[in-house]
Amino acid sequence: MPEARLASGLWVHAYLRRLALVDIPAFVTAHGDNTAGAVLVKLNTLNGRATAFVRQYDLMTGARTWQVLADGAETDVDESIAKQRSFDSDLWVIEVEDRAGRHLLDEDGLSG
């Protein structure tokens, strides 16, 4: 039986709430499709660098995991995100701002 998936808008709302509970600022910079839009998370470490994460499906294991889409200078990461948005208008983009590099994507309920 296939794994049930949360609607994208609900997942985004829950993720933002979990971040807020540990005082990690985050905000939606692109509102995607509420039901089935993919989610991209940009981690901004506020030092000119950033990392963009996307959730990918592993055909071999069936697992959904967060993978790095882009990492480096924030301007380069922003260009990668803009490129993704140019061919996926349903894409959600969440920007997380944390000097320590926390994003919580590796925690239970968010990791896969």
Secondary structure, DSSP 8 states (H G I E B T S, - for coil): -------HHHHHHHHHHHHHHTT--EEEEE---TTT--EEEEEE-SSSEEEEEEEEE-TTT--EEEEEEEEEEHHHHHHHHHHHHHH-TT-EEEEEE-TT----TTSTTT--
